[in-house]
Amino acid sequence: MAQAANNRPTHELVADLERTLGDPMEGDGPFSFASIVAHEEREELPPGAAELAREWGFPQFLVPREFGGRLNNLEEVFVLTRSLARRNLTVAVMFGSALLGVNPVWLWGDEEQRKRVADGLLAGELACFAVSEPDHGSDLQGNATTALAEGDTFVLTGEKWPVGNATRGRFVTVFATVEGRGQTLLLVDKEQLEPGSWSNHPFVRTAGLRGHDLSGIVFDGARVPRGAVLGRNGAGLIEVLKALQITRTAIGALSIGTMDSVLRIGLQYAHERSLYGAEIYRLPVIRRHLVHAHLDLLIAECTALPIARALSVAPSRLSMWSSVVKYLVPVIGEEVIQDMARVLGARSYLREGVASGVFQKLQRDHAIASIFEGTTHVNLHNIAAQLPNLAPHAQNAQSGGEGVLEALFDWSAEAPAWQPARHVLQLTNAVEDEITRGWNDAVAETARIAAECLEPAEAADLAKVLDAFGSRRAAFYTRLAAAPSDAASVAGQDDAAEHCVHHAAASCLYTWLHTFRPVHGAPSTTGWLILVLQRLLQRLEPATELASAYLPEIEYAMDESLKTPYRFSVGFFKEAAGR
């Protein structure tokens, strides 16, 4: 089996993984839909699926290069996870849970902790993040697990549930209250625990992710060395909140991978299924669902991928940006799944038939994306709590932000390497948000490019939707600056949701400005931008109509992407322009 090599461009890594996993619509391999659905019925992973991912080298992308792995940046993890997720979300979540468990080690562990965990993961071991408790859930202040000092050890007592990989994982990052020091993260290695001092709960029966190890772990006077502390005694709550910023961002890959699969299934079915003497793709309502789903996927990609790059470029911004991704992208994913269910009709409900009946599994599995690593409401609250500081500066010109935006949104360049550091991630963005504050400058630059490169009608359509967004966002941030909403109120949640739409619109515009810089003005390079902006505006102003002149470009892109087993992406339009 070919191993992923060091220093290969990200697109080559993804292509190699795609070839290794194979086309899920064909055959009976461990990542084929036929095999996935058959074993889903028995609440099992397909035999050989996890092994194939390990043989290819996927666990090596959970360990940063400086600690002996191949993880160069979060963008790599994101796009590789998308490839796994578009086949089997359960396998992707297994590795994602491991990443969540070990990120505190990369961020705050000492040399011995990092080496031990890195060696274990590279050998195929898993890890987990033991924070939640049966009686307290996401109320971290209610944490009841204790670590009492006794000689050169801590005596660990408490129950963590539910926890991904709690049974299969060797390494357990435990959130506990250390005697006299407060809430602290501890690295527990099951191989170092005395027999009988710990036990696992059985797997939880779930609607989706069947076969995933979602279980629990109980510590009953388990002795762990004093050196098990990750970072500082008493800093556990802060460390948890910071570590979650990374995995909240990465969850976007699970949603986009799912969107890719359901769109591919729906589009192929629409071309194969005939009613009233023609394929159902010819029905306007079916075509509308498909186009909307494709545009939504492009929006999600433009929004999430730059934030994955932000861990290397501007990690102090992830406090807010990760919550934008964690709220908006899974919500978009749910809507795409609903659109494709309407395309499939009754067949979306079947556990057999179209694509081996995998649609219902994708639908059930994806439901977790809005729940774990902070629910939709938790992330909206985090955004709403920061808007009062951001809003007064949202319309102000920024200095020095252009370099950050180019590094985030120029996908033609590899993202910089991630170098884990103790004090880079922050609990708030303060007033720093280049994506929000760069809007007016970006619109001005777009007007200049439009005047020089675009056809008059196209330039006018782009200006119209940008003007509509500009007016809306100016009124929105001016109102918030004068009278911010309570973050816990319904109004506060609604304001946070609207901010996410403005963030996404800016992200689409920056992607066009920076990634498409060499091909501005080439055919088919601006229509997608006009349509995704109009699609986003529909979230705020439902009467907004999509410009019909550019719909043939989107439909052509869908059909051409369907012919390959790779993915739907904004990159299609740039590649098409460069041919």
C-alpha positions as CSV (number, residue, x, y, z in Angstrom):
1,M,0.0,0.0,0.0
2,A,1.4,3.4,-1.0
3,Q,2.3,5.6,2.0
4,A,1.8,9.3,1.9
5,A,5.1,11.0,1.5
6,N,6.6,14.0,3.3
7,N,6.5,17.4,1.6
8,R,4.0,16.5,-1.0
9,P,1.5,19.2,-2.0
10,T,-1.8,18.9,-0.3
11,H,-3.7,18.3,-3.6
12,E,-1.4,15.4,-4.3
13,L,-2.0,13.9,-0.9
14,V,-5.7,14.1,-1.4
15,A,-5.6,12.6,-4.9
16,D,-3.5,9.7,-3.5
17,L,-5.9,9.1,-0.6
18,E,-8.9,9.2,-3.0
19,R,-7.2,6.6,-5.3
20,T,-6.5,4.4,-2.3
21,L,-10.0,4.5,-0.9
22,G,-11.6,4.0,-4.3
23,D,-14.9,5.1,-5.8
24,P,-17.5,4.5,-3.1
25,M,-20.3,4.1,-5.7
26,E,-18.5,1.0,-7.1
27,G,-17.2,-2.3,-6.0
28,D,-17.3,-3.9,-2.5
29,G,-14.1,-2.6,-0.8
30,P,-14.2,-1.4,2.8
31,F,-15.0,2.2,1.7
32,S,-17.7,1.3,-0.8
33,F,-21.2,2.3,0.0
34,A,-22.3,-1.3,-0.4
35,S,-19.9,-2.6,2.3
36,I,-20.6,0.4,4.5
37,V,-24.3,0.0,4.5
38,A,-24.2,-3.8,5.0
39,H,-22.0,-3.5,8.1
40,E,-24.0,-0.5,9.3
41,E,-26.9,-2.9,9.7
42,R,-24.8,-4.8,12.3
43,E,-23.5,-1.6,13.9
44,E,-20.0,-2.4,12.7
45,L,-17.2,-0.7,10.8
46,P,-16.5,-2.5,7.5
47,P,-13.7,-5.0,8.0
48,G,-10.5,-3.5,6.8
49,A,-11.7,0.2,6.6
50,A,-9.7,1.5,9.6
51,E,-6.8,-0.7,8.6
52,L,-6.7,0.7,5.0
53,A,-6.7,4.3,6.3
54,R,-3.9,3.4,8.7
55,E,-1.9,1.6,6.0
56,W,-2.1,4.7,3.8
57,G,-0.8,6.7,6.7
58,F,-3.7,8.7,7.9
59,P,-2.7,8.6,11.6
60,Q,0.6,10.3,10.6
61,F,-1.5,13.4,9.9
62,L,-2.6,13.5,13.5
63,V,1.0,14.1,14.7
64,P,2.8,17.4,13.8
65,R,6.0,17.1,11.9
66,E,8.1,18.5,14.8
67,F,7.0,15.5,16.9
68,G,7.7,12.9,14.2
69,G,4.5,12.8,12.2
70,R,3.4,14.3,8.9
71,L,0.9,16.9,10.0
72,N,2.1,20.1,8.4
73,N,-1.1,22.3,8.9
74,L,-4.7,22.0,9.7
75,E,-5.7,22.5,6.0
76,E,-4.1,19.1,5.2
77,V,-6.1,17.4,8.0
78,F,-9.2,19.2,6.8
79,V,-9.1,18.1,3.2
80,L,-8.0,14.6,4.0
81,T,-10.8,14.2,6.5
82,R,-13.2,15.5,3.9
83,S,-12.2,12.5,1.7
84,L,-12.8,10.0,4.5
85,A,-16.1,11.7,5.5
86,R,-17.6,11.6,2.0
87,R,-17.4,7.8,2.2
88,N,-17.8,6.9,5.9
89,L,-18.3,9.6,8.5
90,T,-17.9,7.0,11.3
91,V,-14.3,6.3,10.3
92,A,-13.6,10.1,10.0
93,V,-15.1,10.7,13.4
94,M,-12.9,8.0,14.9
95,F,-9.7,9.8,13.8
96,G,-11.2,13.2,14.6
97,S,-11.9,12.1,18.2
98,A,-8.3,11.0,18.4
99,L,-7.1,14.4,17.1
100,L,-9.3,16.1,19.7
101,G,-7.7,14.0,22.4
102,V,-4.1,14.7,21.5
103,N,-4.2,18.3,20.5
104,P,-3.7,19.4,24.2
105,V,-0.6,17.2,24.2
106,W,0.8,19.1,21.2
107,L,-0.1,22.4,22.7
108,W,0.9,22.0,26.3
109,G,2.6,18.7,26.8
110,D,6.2,18.2,27.8
111,E,8.8,16.5,25.7
112,E,8.2,13.0,27.2
113,Q,4.4,13.3,26.9
114,R,4.6,14.3,23.3
115,K,7.0,11.6,22.3
116,R,5.0,8.8,24.0
117,V,1.7,9.9,22.4
118,A,3.3,10.5,19.0
119,D,4.9,7.0,19.1
120,G,1.6,5.5,20.1
121,L,-0.5,7.2,17.4
122,L,2.1,6.5,14.7
123,A,1.9,2.8,15.7
124,G,-1.9,2.9,15.2
125,E,-3.2,3.7,18.8
126,L,-6.1,6.0,19.4
127,A,-6.8,8.7,21.9
128,C,-9.9,10.4,23.4
129,F,-10.9,13.6,25.1
130,A,-12.6,12.8,28.4
131,V,-14.4,16.0,29.5
132,S,-18.2,15.4,29.5
133,E,-19.9,13.7,32.5
134,P,-23.3,12.0,32.7
135,D,-24.7,14.6,35.1
136,H,-23.0,17.7,33.8
137,G,-22.7,17.5,30.0
138,S,-21.2,20.7,28.7
139,D,-21.3,22.4,32.1
140,L,-17.6,22.2,32.7
141,Q,-17.8,24.1,36.0
142,G,-19.8,21.1,37.3
143,N,-16.9,18.7,36.7
144,A,-16.9,16.1,39.5
145,T,-13.8,14.0,38.6
146,T,-11.1,14.5,41.1
147,A,-7.3,14.0,41.3
148,L,-6.0,13.8,44.9
149,A,-2.3,14.1,45.5
150,E,-0.7,11.1,47.2
151,G,3.1,10.9,47.1
152,D,4.4,11.1,43.6
153,T,1.0,10.3,42.1
154,F,-2.5,11.6,41.7
155,V,-5.4,9.3,42.7
156,L,-8.0,9.8,39.9
157,T,-11.7,9.2,40.6
158,G,-14.7,10.0,38.5
159,E,-16.8,9.1,35.5
160,K,-16.6,10.5,31.9
161,W,-19.4,9.9,29.5
162,P,-20.1,9.9,26.6
163,V,-16.6,10.0,25.1
164,G,-15.5,9.1,21.5
165,N,-12.9,6.4,21.5
166,A,-13.2,5.9,25.3
167,T,-12.8,2.1,24.9
168,R,-10.6,1.8,21.9
169,G,-8.4,4.7,22.8
170,R,-5.1,4.1,24.7
171,F,-4.5,7.8,25.6
172,V,-7.1,9.7,27.6
173,T,-7.0,13.4,28.1
174,V,-9.0,13.9,31.3
175,F,-10.5,17.0,32.7
176,A,-10.3,16.7,36.5
177,T,-10.2,18.9,39.6
178,V,-6.7,18.6,41.1
179,E,-6.6,18.9,44.9
180,G,-5.7,22.4,45.8
181,R,-5.0,23.5,42.2
182,G,-8.3,23.5,40.4
183,Q,-9.5,22.2,37.1
184,T,-6.7,20.6,35.1
185,L,-6.0,18.5,32.1
186,L,-4.2,15.2,32.7
187,L,-2.7,12.8,30.2
188,V,-3.7,9.2,31.2
189,D,-2.1,6.3,29.5
190,K,-4.2,3.2,30.0
191,E,-1.1,1.0,29.7
192,Q,0.3,2.6,32.9
193,L,-2.9,2.1,35.0
194,E,-3.2,-0.6,37.6
195,P,-5.7,-3.4,36.6
196,G,-9.1,-2.9,38.3
197,S,-8.6,0.9,38.8
198,W,-10.6,1.8,35.7
199,S,-13.3,0.4,33.5
200,N,-15.2,1.2,30.3
201,H,-18.9,1.7,29.8
202,P,-20.5,-0.3,26.9
203,F,-20.9,1.5,23.5
204,V,-23.9,3.9,23.5
205,R,-26.6,2.9,20.9
206,T,-26.9,5.9,18.6
207,A,-29.1,6.9,15.7
208,G,-26.0,7.5,13.5
209,L,-22.3,6.7,13.5
210,R,-23.1,3.0,14.2
211,G,-20.0,1.1,15.0
212,H,-18.2,4.2,16.4
213,D,-16.8,3.8,19.9
214,L,-19.0,6.3,21.8
215,S,-18.7,5.0,25.3
216,G,-17.4,6.1,28.7
217,I,-14.6,5.5,31.2
218,V,-14.7,5.2,35.0
219,F,-11.7,5.8,37.2
220,D,-11.8,4.2,40.6
221,G,-8.7,5.3,42.5
222,A,-6.5,5.1,39.4
223,R,-3.0,6.2,40.1
224,V,-1.4,8.5,37.5
225,P,2.1,10.1,37.8
226,R,2.3,13.8,38.9
227,G,3.9,14.4,35.5
228,A,0.5,13.6,33.9
229,V,-0.5,17.3,34.1
230,L,-0.8,19.0,30.7
231,G,0.2,22.6,30.9
232,R,-0.5,24.3,34.2
233,N,-2.4,23.1,37.2
234,G,-5.7,24.9,37.3
235,A,-5.6,26.0,33.7
236,G,-7.8,23.1,32.5
237,L,-10.9,25.0,31.6
238,I,-8.9,27.5,29.5
239,E,-7.0,24.7,27.8
240,V,-10.2,22.9,26.9
241,L,-11.8,26.0,25.4
242,K,-8.7,26.7,23.3
243,A,-8.2,23.1,22.1
244,L,-11.8,23.0,21.0
245,Q,-11.2,25.8,18.6
246,I,-9.1,23.5,16.4
247,T,-11.6,20.6,16.2
248,R,-14.6,22.9,15.8
249,T,-12.9,24.1,12.7
250,A,-12.1,20.6,11.5
251,I,-15.7,19.5,11.9
252,G,-16.5,21.6,8.8
253,A,-14.7,18.8,6.8
254,L,-17.2,16.3,8.1
255,S,-20.1,18.4,6.8
256,I,-18.5,19.3,3.4
257,G,-17.6,15.6,2.8
258,T,-21.2,14.7,3.5
259,M,-22.5,17.4,1.2
260,D,-20.2,16.2,-1.5
261,S,-21.6,12.7,-1.2
262,V,-25.3,13.5,-1.1
263,L,-25.0,16.0,-4.0
264,R,-23.2,13.3,-6.0
265,I,-25.9,10.8,-5.2
266,G,-28.8,13.2,-5.9
267,L,-27.3,14.5,-9.2
268,Q,-26.6,11.1,-10.6
269,Y,-30.1,9.9,-9.6
270,A,-31.6,13.0,-11.3
271,H,-29.9,12.1,-14.5
272,E,-30.8,8.4,-14.3
273,R,-34.4,8.6,-13.1
274,S,-37.0,9.2,-15.8
275,L,-40.5,10.5,-15.3
276,Y,-43.0,11.9,-17.7
277,G,-40.8,10.9,-20.6
278,A,-37.6,12.6,-19.5
279,E,-34.9,12.4,-16.8
280,I,-36.1,14.3,-13.7
281,Y,-33.1,16.6,-13.9
282,R,-35.2,18.4,-16.6
283,L,-37.9,19.3,-14.0
284,P,-37.2,22.9,-12.8
285,V,-37.9,22.2,-9.1
286,I,-35.4,19.3,-9.1
287,R,-32.8,21.4,-10.9
288,R,-33.3,24.2,-8.3
289,H,-32.6,21.8,-5.4
290,L,-29.4,20.6,-7.1
291,V,-28.2,24.1,-7.9
292,H,-28.9,25.4,-4.4
293,A,-27.1,22.4,-2.9
294,H,-24.0,23.0,-5.2
295,L,-23.9,26.7,-4.3
296,D,-24.3,25.9,-0.6
297,L,-21.3,23.5,-0.8
298,L,-19.2,26.2,-2.5
299,I,-20.2,28.6,0.3
300,A,-19.2,26.1,3.0
301,E,-15.9,25.5,1.3
302,C,-15.0,29.2,1.0
303,T,-16.0,29.7,4.6
304,A,-14.3,26.7,6.3
305,L,-11.1,26.1,4.4
306,P,-9.5,29.6,5.2
307,I,-10.3,29.1,8.9
308,A,-8.4,25.8,8.8
309,R,-5.5,27.8,7.4
310,A,-5.9,30.3,10.1
311,L,-4.4,27.9,12.7
312,S,-1.1,28.6,11.0
313,V,-1.7,32.1,9.8
314,A,-3.7,33.9,12.6
315,P,-4.4,31.4,15.4
316,S,-5.5,34.1,17.8
317,R,-8.6,34.7,15.7
318,L,-9.9,31.1,16.0
319,S,-11.9,31.9,19.1
320,M,-14.6,33.5,17.0
321,W,-13.8,32.2,13.6
322,S,-14.0,28.5,14.6
323,S,-17.5,29.1,16.1
324,V,-18.6,30.7,12.8
325,V,-17.5,27.5,11.0
326,K,-19.0,25.2,13.6
327,Y,-22.4,26.9,13.5
328,L,-22.8,27.8,9.8
329,V,-21.2,24.8,7.9
330,P,-23.2,22.0,9.6
331,V,-26.4,24.1,9.3
332,I,-25.7,24.4,5.6
333,G,-25.0,20.7,5.5
334,E,-28.3,19.9,7.0
335,E,-30.1,22.0,4.4
336,V,-28.2,20.4,1.5
337,I,-29.2,16.9,2.8
338,Q,-32.8,18.1,2.9
339,D,-32.6,19.4,-0.6
340,M,-31.2,16.0,-1.9
341,A,-33.8,14.1,0.1
342,R,-36.4,16.0,-2.0
343,V,-34.6,15.1,-5.2
344,L,-34.5,11.4,-4.2
345,G,-38.1,11.4,-2.9
346,A,-39.1,8.1,-1.4
347,R,-35.7,6.6,-2.1
348,S,-34.1,8.8,0.5
349,Y,-35.9,6.8,3.1
350,L,-34.8,3.4,1.9
351,R,-31.9,1.4,3.3
352,E,-31.3,-0.2,-0.1
353,G,-31.5,0.8,-3.8
354,V,-29.9,4.1,-4.8
355,A,-26.2,4.2,-3.9
356,S,-26.7,0.9,-2.0
357,G,-29.1,2.8,0.3
358,V,-26.3,4.9,1.9
359,F,-28.3,8.2,1.8
360,Q,-30.2,7.4,5.0
361,K,-26.9,6.6,6.8
362,L,-25.3,9.9,5.6
363,Q,-28.4,11.8,6.9
364,R,-28.3,10.1,10.3
365,D,-24.5,10.4,10.7
366,H,-24.4,14.1,9.8
367,A,-26.8,15.0,12.5
368,I,-24.0,14.8,15.0
369,A,-22.1,17.7,13.3
370,S,-24.3,20.4,14.9
371,I,-24.1,18.7,18.3
372,F,-20.6,17.8,19.4
373,E,-17.7,20.3,20.2
374,G,-20.4,22.7,21.3
375,T,-24.0,22.7,20.0
376,T,-25.4,25.3,17.6
377,H,-26.6,27.4,20.5
378,V,-23.2,27.3,22.3
379,N,-21.4,28.5,19.3
380,L,-23.9,31.3,18.5
381,H,-23.6,32.4,22.1
382,N,-19.8,32.6,21.8
383,I,-20.2,34.7,18.6
384,A,-22.9,36.9,20.1
385,A,-20.7,37.6,23.2
386,Q,-17.9,38.9,21.1
387,L,-20.0,41.0,18.7
388,P,-20.2,44.1,21.0
389,N,-16.4,44.5,20.8
390,L,-16.3,43.8,17.1
391,A,-19.3,45.8,15.8
392,P,-17.9,49.3,16.4
393,H,-14.9,48.5,14.2
394,A,-16.6,46.4,11.5
395,Q,-16.9,49.3,9.1
396,N,-13.4,50.8,9.8
397,A,-10.5,50.4,7.4
398,Q,-7.8,48.1,8.7
399,S,-4.1,48.4,8.4
400,G,-2.0,45.3,7.8
401,G,-4.9,43.0,7.3
402,E,-4.3,42.4,3.6
403,G,-1.4,40.1,4.2
404,V,-3.5,37.9,6.5
405,L,-6.3,37.8,4.0
406,E,-4.0,36.8,1.2
407,A,-2.5,34.0,3.3
408,L,-5.9,32.7,4.2
409,F,-7.6,32.9,0.9
410,D,-5.0,32.3,-1.8
411,W,-5.4,28.6,-2.2
412,S,-2.8,28.4,-4.9
413,A,-0.2,28.6,-2.1
414,E,0.3,26.0,0.6
415,A,-0.7,27.0,4.1
416,P,2.2,27.7,6.4
417,A,3.3,25.0,8.8
418,W,1.5,24.9,12.2
419,Q,3.9,25.2,15.1
420,P,2.0,24.4,18.3
421,A,2.7,27.0,21.0
422,R,1.4,27.6,24.5
423,H,0.2,31.1,24.2
424,V,-1.0,31.7,20.6
425,L,-4.7,30.6,20.9
426,Q,-6.8,33.1,22.7
427,L,-10.2,33.0,24.5
428,T,-11.5,36.0,22.5
429,N,-10.8,37.8,19.3
430,A,-10.9,41.2,21.1
431,V,-11.5,43.6,18.2
432,E,-9.4,41.7,15.6
433,D,-11.3,40.2,12.7
434,E,-9.7,40.9,9.3
435,I,-12.5,38.9,7.5
436,T,-15.2,41.3,8.8
437,R,-13.1,44.5,8.7
438,G,-11.7,43.9,5.2
439,W,-15.1,44.1,3.4
440,N,-15.1,47.7,2.2
441,D,-11.5,47.5,0.9
442,A,-12.4,44.2,-0.9
443,V,-15.4,45.8,-2.5
444,A,-13.3,48.7,-3.7
445,E,-10.7,46.3,-5.2
446,T,-13.5,44.3,-6.8
447,A,-14.9,47.4,-8.5
448,R,-11.5,48.2,-9.9
449,I,-11.1,44.6,-11.3
450,A,-14.6,44.6,-12.6
451,A,-14.0,47.9,-14.5
452,E,-10.9,46.5,-16.1
453,C,-11.7,42.8,-16.7
454,L,-15.4,42.0,-16.7
455,E,-18.1,42.4,-19.2
456,P,-20.4,45.3,-18.3
457,A,-23.4,43.1,-17.6
458,E,-21.4,40.9,-15.3
459,A,-19.8,43.8,-13.5
460,A,-23.2,45.3,-13.0
461,D,-24.6,42.1,-11.5
462,L,-21.7,41.8,-9.2
463,A,-21.9,45.4,-8.1
464,K,-25.7,45.0,-7.4
465,V,-25.3,42.1,-5.0
466,L,-22.3,43.7,-3.3
467,D,-24.3,46.9,-2.8
468,A,-27.1,44.9,-1.3
469,F,-24.8,43.2,1.1
470,G,-23.0,46.5,1.9
471,S,-26.2,48.3,2.8
472,R,-27.4,45.4,4.9
473,R,-24.1,44.9,6.8
474,A,-23.6,48.7,7.4
475,A,-27.0,48.9,9.1
476,F,-26.5,45.7,11.0
477,Y,-23.1,46.6,12.5
478,T,-24.1,50.2,13.2
479,R,-27.1,48.9,15.2
480,L,-25.0,46.5,17.1
481,A,-22.4,49.1,17.9
482,A,-25.1,51.4,19.3
483,A,-27.2,48.8,21.2
484,P,-25.7,45.3,21.3
485,S,-28.0,42.4,22.1
486,D,-27.7,40.2,25.2
487,A,-25.7,37.1,24.0
488,A,-28.0,34.8,25.8
489,S,-31.2,36.2,24.3
490,V,-33.0,35.1,21.2
491,A,-32.1,38.4,19.5
492,G,-28.4,37.8,20.4
493,Q,-28.5,34.4,18.7
494,D,-30.2,35.9,15.7
495,D,-27.5,38.6,15.4
496,A,-24.8,36.0,15.7
497,A,-26.4,34.0,12.9
498,E,-26.6,37.1,10.6
499,H,-22.9,37.9,11.4
500,C,-22.1,34.4,10.1
501,V,-23.7,35.2,6.8
502,H,-21.7,38.4,6.4
503,H,-18.6,36.4,7.4
504,A,-19.4,33.9,4.7
505,A,-20.1,36.5,2.0
506,A,-16.8,38.2,2.7
507,S,-15.0,34.8,2.6
508,C,-16.5,34.1,-0.9
509,L,-15.4,37.5,-2.1
510,Y,-11.8,37.1,-0.7
511,T,-11.5,33.7,-2.3
512,W,-12.4,35.2,-5.7
513,L,-10.0,38.1,-5.2
514,H,-7.0,36.1,-4.1
515,T,-7.3,32.5,-5.5
516,F,-8.7,33.8,-8.8
517,R,-6.3,36.7,-9.2
518,P,-4.5,35.2,-12.3
519,V,-7.7,34.5,-14.1
520,H,-10.0,37.5,-13.3
521,G,-12.0,38.2,-16.4
522,A,-11.7,34.7,-17.9
523,P,-15.0,33.0,-18.8
524,S,-16.8,31.3,-16.0
525,T,-14.7,32.8,-13.2
526,T,-17.2,35.4,-11.8
527,G,-20.6,33.8,-12.3
528,W,-20.2,31.4,-9.4
529,L,-19.3,34.4,-7.1
530,I,-22.4,36.3,-8.1
531,L,-24.6,33.3,-7.5
532,V,-23.1,32.3,-4.1
533,L,-23.5,35.9,-2.9
534,Q,-27.1,35.9,-4.0
535,R,-27.6,32.6,-2.4
536,L,-26.3,33.9,0.9
537,L,-28.4,37.1,0.6
538,Q,-31.4,34.8,0.4
539,R,-30.7,33.9,4.0
540,L,-31.3,37.5,5.0
541,E,-33.7,38.5,2.2
542,P,-35.6,35.5,0.9
543,A,-37.1,37.3,-2.1
544,T,-33.6,37.6,-3.6
545,E,-33.4,35.8,-7.0
546,L,-30.5,34.0,-8.5
547,A,-29.3,35.5,-11.8
548,S,-30.4,33.1,-14.4
549,A,-27.6,34.1,-16.8
550,Y,-25.0,32.2,-14.7
551,L,-27.0,29.1,-13.9
552,P,-25.7,27.2,-17.0
553,E,-22.2,27.6,-15.7
554,I,-23.1,26.1,-12.4
555,E,-24.9,23.2,-14.0
556,Y,-22.0,22.5,-16.3
557,A,-19.6,22.5,-13.3
558,M,-21.9,20.1,-11.5
559,D,-22.1,17.7,-14.4
560,E,-18.4,17.8,-15.1
561,S,-17.5,17.2,-11.4
562,L,-19.9,14.2,-11.4
563,K,-17.8,12.5,-14.0
564,T,-14.8,12.3,-11.7
565,P,-14.7,10.5,-8.3
566,Y,-13.0,13.4,-6.7
567,R,-15.0,16.4,-5.3
568,F,-17.1,19.4,-6.0
569,S,-15.1,22.6,-5.4
570,V,-14.7,26.2,-6.2
571,G,-11.3,25.1,-7.6
572,F,-13.2,23.7,-10.7
573,F,-13.9,27.2,-12.0
574,K,-10.3,28.3,-11.7
575,E,-9.0,25.1,-13.3
576,A,-11.6,25.6,-16.1
577,A,-10.4,29.1,-16.7
578,G,-6.8,28.0,-16.9
579,R,-7.4,25.4,-19.6
